[in-house]
Amino acid sequence: MIHSYPQSSQPVLPGNPPEPCPELLTAEEAVRYLRLDVEGPKNPVDTLRYYREKGLLTGVRVGRHMRYRRADLDAFLARLAGEEST
């Protein structure tokens, strides 16, 4: 089944049904946002850790949990695509 995403300027997380994307994402939400869960690495959360350790992606520790700012994820994707981030 193909889902159409809401026509909105608000980013959404892929899923069934799609849900609004928060500004601060958990590791699992970041995996979905980057689409690492679709034909991606075997352990996508470890891939996020690898990107952080290599300095490619910034994470924010909140208590014992790592969170990812959506703006940082967008900048990471822009760098991968060879675009300048704004």
Secondary structure, DSSP 8 states (H G I E B T S, - for coil): -------SSS-EE-SSS-EE--SEEEHHHHHHHHTTTSS--SSHHHHHHHHHHTTSS--EEETTEEEEEHHHHHHHHHHHTT----
